Amino acid sequence: MKIIRLRKNTSYQKEQSRIMGELITKVTSVNKYILCFPVKNIAKYEEKYYKEKLEPEHNMLFI
């Protein structure tokens, strides 16, 4: 059994902005564990994806 272990955890977070609309963020964190107990957060990375905000004018069809 290993005494010291590094573990990577990835999760998605949604944020709402009035100007940009919905913002999806992929958060990856690297944690240090000693005997299955978290001790320290070594690194945290964030990747941001912007979802396009649609206005009602774009959804209308003109024939």
N, C-alpha and C positions, 0 to 999 in steps of 0.2 A: 504494500500500500504506500502510495506517495504521501509525503507529509506536506509538501508545498505544491500547489497546483494553480495554473492559470486557466481561466475560463472566459470565453467570449460569448456575449449575449447580444442578440439583435432584436429590436422591436420597432414598431411604427407608431408615430404620434401624429395626430391631426390637430392643426391649429387653424383658427378662423381669423381672417383679416378683412377689414372693411374695404380696403383699397384693392388688395390682390385676390381676395376670395379665399378658397380653401387651400391650405398649405399642408402637404404631406411630407413628414420628416422621418428619415430612416436613421435610427440612433443605434450605434454599435459601441458597447462598452467592454473593456477588458478588466477583469477583476482578479485579485490574488486571494487564494483560499489557503488556509492552514487547518488541516484536519477537518475539512468540510465546513469551516466557518469563514465567512467573508471578512477580510482584514483591510484591504485597500483597493481603491479604484485607481488603476494604473493609467488608463487612457479612455477618452470618450470622443467618438467621431460622429459627425452629423452630415447627412446628405439630404439636400432639400430638393423637392420636386414641386413645381408650380402647376396646379391644375387650372386650365383656362376657364375664365369666368365668362359665362354666356349671358347676354342681355336679351330681353324679349324681342328686340328688333331683328336679331339674327335668326330667330326661330320662325318668323313669319314668311309665308310663301306668297309671291305675287304672280298672278297669271295674266 
